[in-house]
Amino acid sequence: MGKNSKKPSSSARGKRGGGSSGRGRGQGARIHSDARPDSAVDGAAENDNDNSETEDSQPAQVKIAVPVAMWDFDHCDPRRCSGKKLSRLGLIKELKVGSRFRGVVVSPKGTQVISPADRDIISAGGLAVVECSWARLDDVPFNKIASPHERLLPYLLATNPTNYGKPWRLNCVEALAAAFYIAGFDAYAERLLSGFGWGGAFWQVNRTFLEKYQTCTSSEDVERMQQQIMDELERNWEESRREKERAPGEEDDLLVPNPNHRPPESDSEEDDDDSEEDEVSDEVEDGISGRLDSLTVHSSS
């Protein structure tokens, strides 16, 4: 053994069980330990094992090793703003307007689509986003947001509660997660989305799109893939529309009359019979009254 490989001393052995006063060094400690029920020792050992197994079973949270930042213009409700929630969770840093960011910035004013080729830039400088309202883009001073690597996002569907199912309308955390996914940082994307109850839906809904974008090698490839995806969606929509035109009544199954509110056929027939009988009886009465009138006239004459 080396110099640092000494056997544990008796004092170290005494501290190993929890360091209580009844488990100190010397013979007195051994006398007390003999009188102690075995179940106390066994129970403590089992609890220690259970705790260690529980700790081992819980996966450690991924630490995002690159800067994540945002320019926040306070357009959104603080209670519903995903960017502010990321800030409360300590997962994002707020930037001042005019400050420069060396990494990739997801911005609607970008001229290039993000791609796996941006992985090295994100690794070196991080990822940032412009936190603003889609309805107030004209109010954002994009000229004061300085970055040499502004990027657009390709076609994706929002899964946040405000714009669920709408293309392009991603919020702050969805935009960051999308950029991380496309650049190959899946674990970072999942770490950001894990702070939101609906976060898992983003990958489930957009998985097909994201996996296709991940196969690209450049921004131009992502743009071509995006066009293929949109063309396919258009064809599927046209085919669905033609099928509805060929069978126009099938989609109205929920609009058929409620049979519980429809009058029985027998009742309608009886009503018709009753109306016919009323007409016949009226004619008979008219005929009888006419004959009586004629008889009255003849008798008087």
JOLIN-V586919 format. One record per backbone hydrogen bond with DSSP energy under -1.0 kcal/mol. NH is the residue of the N-H (numbers start at 0). CO is the residue of the C=O. E is the energy in kcal/mol with one decimal. If there is no record, write none. Layout:
NH,CO,E ; NH,CO,E
//
This chain:
4,1,-1.4 ; 12,8,-2.0 ; 13,9,-1.9 ; 14,10,-1.5 ; 17,14,-1.5 ; 22,19,-1.7 ; 29,25,-1.0 ; 30,26,-2.4 ; 31,27,-2.2 ; 32,28,-2.1 ; 33,29,-1.7 ; 34,30,-1.4 ; 41,37,-3.0 ; 42,38,-2.9 ; 43,39,-1.8 ; 44,40,-2.4 ; 45,41,-2.8 ; 46,42,-2.6 ; 47,43,-2.3 ; 48,44,-2.4 ; 49,45,-2.8 ; 50,46,-2.6 ; 51,47,-2.2 ; 52,48,-2.5 ; 53,49,-2.5 ; 54,50,-2.5 ; 55,51,-2.3 ; 56,52,-2.1 ; 57,53,-1.2 ; 68,126,-2.0 ; 69,92,-2.0 ; 70,128,-1.8 ; 72,130,-2.0 ; 79,76,-1.9 ; 80,76,-1.3 ; 84,80,-1.6 ; 85,81,-2.2 ; 86,82,-1.9 ; 87,83,-2.2 ; 88,84,-1.9 ; 89,86,-1.1 ; 90,85,-2.8 ; 92,67,-2.3 ; 94,69,-3.1 ; 97,143,-1.2 ; 98,95,-2.3 ; 100,145,-2.1 ; 103,125,-2.0 ; 104,148,-2.4 ; 105,127,-2.8 ; 106,150,-2.5 ; 109,106,-1.7 ; 113,151,-2.6 ; 117,114,-2.2 ; 118,115,-1.5 ; 121,117,-2.3 ; 122,118,-2.5 ; 123,119,-1.9 ; 124,120,-3.0 ; 125,121,-1.9 ; 126,66,-2.7 ; 127,103,-2.7 ; 128,68,-1.3 ; 129,105,-1.3 ; 130,70,-2.5 ; 135,132,-1.4 ; 138,135,-1.3 ; 139,136,-1.5 ; 141,139,-2.0 ; 143,140,-2.2 ; 144,141,-1.5 ; 150,104,-3.1 ; 151,111,-2.9 ; 157,165,-2.4 ; 164,157,-3.3 ; 165,162,-2.2 ; 167,155,-2.6 ; 169,167,-2.1 ; 174,170,-2.4 ; 175,171,-2.2 ; 176,172,-2.5 ; 177,173,-2.7 ; 178,174,-2.2 ; 179,175,-2.4 ; 180,176,-2.8 ; 181,177,-2.6 ; 182,178,-2.0 ; 183,180,-1.3 ; 184,179,-3.2 ; 188,184,-1.9 ; 189,185,-2.5 ; 190,186,-1.8 ; 191,187,-1.9 ; 192,188,-2.2 ; 193,189,-1.6 ; 194,191,-1.1 ; 195,192,-1.9 ; 198,195,-1.5 ; 200,197,-1.4 ; 201,198,-1.3 ; 203,199,-1.5 ; 204,200,-2.8 ; 205,201,-2.0 ; 206,202,-1.2 ; 209,205,-3.0 ; 210,206,-2.8 ; 211,207,-1.4 ; 212,208,-2.3 ; 213,209,-2.1 ; 215,212,-1.4 ; 221,217,-1.9 ; 222,218,-2.1 ; 223,219,-2.2 ; 224,220,-2.6 ; 225,221,-2.7 ; 226,222,-2.0 ; 227,223,-2.0 ; 228,224,-2.4 ; 229,225,-2.4 ; 230,226,-2.4 ; 231,227,-2.3 ; 232,228,-2.3 ; 233,229,-2.1 ; 234,230,-2.3 ; 235,231,-2.5 ; 236,232,-2.1 ; 237,233,-2.4 ; 238,234,-2.6 ; 239,235,-2.3 ; 240,236,-2.2 ; 241,237,-2.4 ; 242,238,-2.2 ; 243,239,-1.6 ; 244,240,-1.8 ; 245,241,-2.1 ; 246,242,-1.4 ; 251,248,-1.1 ; 252,249,-1.1 ; 254,251,-2.0 ; 260,257,-1.8 ; 267,263,-1.3 ; 268,264,-2.2 ; 269,265,-2.4 ; 270,266,-2.2 ; 271,267,-2.2 ; 272,268,-2.7 ; 273,269,-2.8 ; 274,270,-2.3 ; 275,271,-2.4 ; 276,272,-2.9 ; 277,273,-2.3 ; 278,274,-2.0 ; 279,275,-2.4 ; 280,276,-2.8 ; 281,277,-2.0 ; 282,278,-2.0 ; 283,279,-2.6 ; 284,280,-2.6 ; 285,281,-2.4 ; 286,282,-2.5 ; 287,283,-2.7 ; 288,284,-2.6 ; 289,285,-1.9 ; 290,286,-2.2 ; 291,287,-2.4 ; 292,288,-1.8 ; 293,289,-2.0 ; 294,290,-2.4 ; 295,291,-2.1 ; 296,292,-2.0 ; 297,293,-2.3 ; 298,294,-2.3 ; 299,295,-1.8 ; 300,296,-1.9
//
